[in-house]
Amino acid sequence: MLHIRKIAFIGGGNMAEAIIRGLLREDAGVGICVAEISPKRRDLLMTEFPRVRVVDDAAEAAQWGEVVILSIKPQQAEAALDLIEPVITADKLIISIMAGIPSAKIEANLTAGCRVIRAMPNTPALIGAGATAVCCGRKATVDDLDCARQIFAMIGVAVAVEEKLMDAVTGLSGSGPAYVFTFIESLSDAGVKNGLPRDVATRLAAQTVLGAARMVVETGEHPTLLKEKVTSPGGTTIAGLHALEVGSFRGVVINAVEAACQKSKELAGK
C-alpha cells in the first residue's frame, strides 16, 4: 500500500487510465483526481471509475494532489505547466510520463524546489504488463523514487535508471512493443505461407512469444542458455537460427533500437 493517499492526474488518456486501474486494483483506499479537458473522455472516466474525482481544471487537481502525474502529450507540456504552476509547492511530488521532456524543463517551469520524477511506461501497461523506467530530477529524493516505482509496479515492472539513459529506454521498451508486434506478424505470415490458417498461425505466434518471454522473466536464466535448450544438433531450430543470422536479424533489431533512441534525442532537442 502506498503511503501517499492523494494522487492527481493532469490528463486522462489511455496511459493515465491504465495507471488508475492499477492503483485501484492494488490499493483500493487511494484517493485519485483526474483533470481532463475532453468532455467525452471525462464521461468515460466517470463511468469506468465511479469513485475517482474527475474535473476539467488542471490547477484544481494539482492543488488537491500530494503526487501530481503529468499524463499529457509532450506538445501540451508548456500550457499545462503554466496552468498548474501557481498551485505547485515544494511538498508536492511531480511525476512526468511525457516522452522527451527532461526533468530540468519541468523544474524550470514550476516552483523553486520542485521535486520531479520522470517515467517512461510502455503500452502493455494497458493490460497490467508494462515495463517502466523511472529517474530522479535534481531535487527528487530516494523516497520519491521509491514512491514512483511502487506506482508503476502496479501496472507491470518498474526499474530505476539515470536520466541520461531515458532515450535508450525509449528506444528499447518504449518503442519495443511495436518491434514485437511486427515479429509476431512475421511469424504468423510464415505459418500461413506454410499452410496454417491465419487465426491459428497468429494465435500460435503470439503464445510462442508470450511463453518465451515468461521463461526469461520467471527462470532468470540468460536468453542464450534458454535458446541452447531448444537447439538440438542438426535439428530444425538451428536451421532456423542460421537463417536469422544470414539475414542479420540481431543487427536489424539493434539498429531499430538505436534509431528510436536517436529520434528520442532529436525530439528532446539534444
C-alpha positions in Angstrom: 0.0 0.0 0.0 1.3 3.5 -0.9 2.0 5.9 1.9 0.7 8.7 -0.5 -3.1 8.9 -0.3 -3.9 11.6 -2.9 -2.8 11.3 -6.5 -3.8 13.8 -9.2 -3.5 13.2 -12.9 -3.1 16.1 -15.4 -4.6 14.4 -18.5 -6.9 11.4 -18.5 -5.7 9.5 -21.6 -5.1 5.8 -22.1 -1.9 5.6 -20.0 -3.5 7.6 -17.2 -6.4 5.2 -17.3 -4.0 2.2 -17.1 -2.3 3.6 -14.1 -5.6 4.5 -12.3 -6.8 0.9 -13.0 -3.6 -0.5 -11.4 -3.8 1.8 -8.4 -7.4 0.9 -7.6 -6.7 -2.8 -8.1 -3.7 -2.8 -5.7 -4.7 0.0 -3.3 -8.5 0.5 -3.1 -8.2 3.3 -0.5 -6.0 5.7 -2.5 -7.7 9.0 -3.5 -7.5 9.9 -7.2 -8.4 13.1 -9.1 -8.1 13.5 -12.8 -8.1 16.7 -14.8 -9.3 16.1 -18.4 -10.4 18.8 -20.9 -12.3 16.5 -23.2 -16.0 16.1 -22.1 -16.3 12.8 -23.8 -13.2 11.5 -22.0 -14.4 12.8 -18.7 -17.7 11.0 -19.1 -15.8 7.8 -19.9 -13.6 8.1 -16.8 -16.5 8.8 -14.5 -18.3 5.7 -15.9 -15.3 3.5 -15.6 -14.2 4.8 -12.2 -17.2 6.0 -10.1 -15.1 6.8 -7.0 -12.5 8.8 -8.9 -12.9 12.6 -8.9 -12.9 13.9 -12.5 -12.6 17.7 -13.2 -11.8 19.9 -16.1 -9.5 22.2 -14.2 -5.8 21.2 -14.1 -5.0 23.6 -11.3 -7.8 22.3 -9.1 -6.5 18.7 -9.5 -2.8 19.7 -8.9 -3.7 21.7 -5.8 -5.5 18.7 -4.4 -2.9 16.0 -5.0 0.1 15.1 -3.0 1.5 13.4 -6.1 0.8 15.1 -9.5 1.2 12.9 -12.5 1.7 14.7 -15.8 0.0 12.3 -18.2 -0.4 14.7 -21.2 1.2 14.7 -24.6 4.7 16.4 -24.8 3.3 19.2 -27.0 0.8 20.1 -24.3 3.6 20.4 -21.6 4.1 24.2 -21.6 0.4 25.1 -21.5 -0.2 22.5 -18.7 2.7 23.6 -16.6 1.6 27.2 -16.9 -1.8 26.3 -15.6 -0.6 24.3 -12.5 2.5 26.4 -11.6 0.6 28.7 -9.2 -0.5 25.8 -7.0 2.6 23.7 -7.0 4.6 23.8 -3.8 7.8 22.1 -2.7 5.9 19.5 -0.7 4.3 18.0 -3.9 5.9 15.2 -5.9 5.7 15.7 -9.7 5.8 12.5 -11.9 6.0 13.1 -15.6 5.3 10.4 -18.2 5.8 12.9 -21.1 8.2 11.4 -23.6 11.3 13.5 -24.4 10.7 16.3 -21.8 13.7 16.5 -19.4 13.1 17.0 -15.7 15.1 20.2 -15.8 12.5 21.8 -18.2 9.7 20.8 -15.8 11.6 22.1 -12.8 12.3 25.4 -14.6 8.6 25.9 -15.3 7.4 25.1 -11.8 8.1 26.5 -8.4 11.6 26.5 -6.9 12.5 23.3 -5.1 10.1 21.3 -7.2 10.7 17.5 -6.9 10.4 15.8 -10.3 10.5 12.1 -11.3 10.4 11.1 -14.9 8.9 7.9 -16.0 8.7 6.0 -19.3 6.0 3.4 -19.3 5.0 1.4 -22.4 1.7 0.3 -24.0 1.4 -3.1 -22.3 0.7 -1.2 -19.2 -2.8 -1.0 -20.5 -3.2 -4.7 -19.6 -1.0 -4.6 -16.5 2.1 -5.9 -18.2 4.1 -2.7 -18.7 7.8 -2.0 -18.5 8.6 1.3 -16.9 11.8 3.1 -16.2 11.9 5.9 -13.7 14.6 8.5 -12.9 15.2 11.4 -10.5 15.2 15.1 -11.2 17.6 17.4 -9.4 15.6 17.7 -6.2 13.9 14.3 -6.0 14.8 12.1 -3.1 15.3 8.3 -2.7 11.8 8.2 -1.1 10.3 10.0 -4.2 11.9 7.4 -6.5 10.6 4.6 -4.4 7.1 6.1 -4.5 7.2 6.3 -8.3 8.5 2.7 -8.5 5.6 1.5 -6.3 3.1 3.3 -8.5 4.4 1.8 -11.8 4.9 -1.6 -10.3 1.1 -1.8 -10.1 1.0 -1.9 -13.9 3.9 -4.2 -14.6 7.7 -4.0 -13.9 9.4 -0.7 -12.8 13.2 -0.1 -12.8 15.3 2.9 -11.9 17.9 4.4 -14.3 19.9 7.6 -14.6 18.1 10.3 -16.6 20.8 10.2 -19.3 19.6 6.7 -20.2 16.0 7.6 -20.7 16.4 7.9 -24.5 17.8 4.4 -24.6 14.7 3.3 -22.5 12.5 5.0 -25.1 14.2 3.1 -27.9 14.1 -0.3 -26.2 11.0 -0.7 -24.0 9.1 2.4 -25.1 9.1 1.5 -28.8 9.8 -2.2 -28.3 6.2 -3.4 -28.3 5.9 -2.3 -32.0 9.0 -4.4 -32.8 7.5 -7.4 -31.1 4.1 -6.9 -32.8 6.0 -6.9 -36.2 7.8 -10.1 -35.2 4.5 -11.8 -34.2 3.0 -10.7 -37.5 6.0 -12.1 -39.4 5.8 -15.4 -37.6 2.1 -15.6 -38.5 2.8 -14.8 -42.1 5.4 -17.6 -42.2 2.8 -20.0 -40.7 0.3 -19.0 -43.4 2.9 -19.4 -46.1 3.4 -22.9 -44.9 -0.2 -23.8 -44.8 -1.6 -22.8 -41.5 -4.9 -20.9 -41.2 -4.3 -17.2 -40.3 -6.1 -17.4 -37.0 -4.2 -20.5 -35.9 -0.9 -19.0 -37.1 -1.4 -15.8 -35.2 -2.5 -17.5 -32.0 0.5 -19.8 -32.1 2.9 -17.0 -32.8 1.6 -14.7 -30.1 1.6 -17.5 -27.5 5.1 -18.6 -28.5 6.4 -15.0 -27.9 4.5 -14.8 -24.6 5.7 -18.1 -23.4 9.3 -17.4 -24.3 9.2 -14.0 -22.6 7.8 -15.6 -19.5 10.6 -18.1 -19.4 13.2 -15.4 -19.4 11.4 -13.4 -16.7 10.4 -16.4 -14.4 13.5 -18.6 -14.7 16.0 -15.7 -14.5 18.2 -17.6 -17.0 20.1 -15.8 -19.7 18.3 -15.9 -23.1 21.3 -17.6 -24.6 21.1 -20.5 -22.2 17.3 -20.9 -22.8 18.0 -20.8 -26.6 20.5 -23.6 -26.3 17.9 -25.8 -24.5 15.7 -25.6 -27.6 18.5 -26.1 -30.2 19.3 -29.7 -30.9 22.3 -30.6 -33.0 21.4 -30.9 -36.7 17.7 -30.1 -35.9 15.1 -27.7 -37.1 15.8 -24.9 -34.7 19.4 -24.5 -35.6 18.4 -24.3 -39.3 16.0 -21.5 -38.5 18.6 -19.7 -36.4 21.1 -19.9 -39.2 18.6 -18.2 -41.5 18.1 -15.4 -38.9 21.9 -14.9 -38.8 22.2 -14.8 -42.6 19.5 -12.1 -42.6 21.4 -10.1 -39.9 18.4 -10.4 -37.5 20.3 -9.3 -34.4 21.8 -6.3 -36.3 18.5 -5.2 -37.6 17.0 -5.3 -34.1 19.9 -3.4 -32.6 19.6 -0.8 -35.4 15.9 -0.4 -34.7 16.5 0.4 -31.0 19.4 2.7 -32.0 17.3 4.6 -34.5 14.4 5.1 -32.0 16.9 6.2 -29.3 18.4 8.8 -31.7 14.9 10.1 -32.6 14.1 10.5 -28.9 17.2 12.6 -28.5 16.2 14.7 -31.5 12.7 15.3 -30.1 14.2 16.4 -26.8 16.5 18.8 -28.7 19.7 17.1 -27.7 
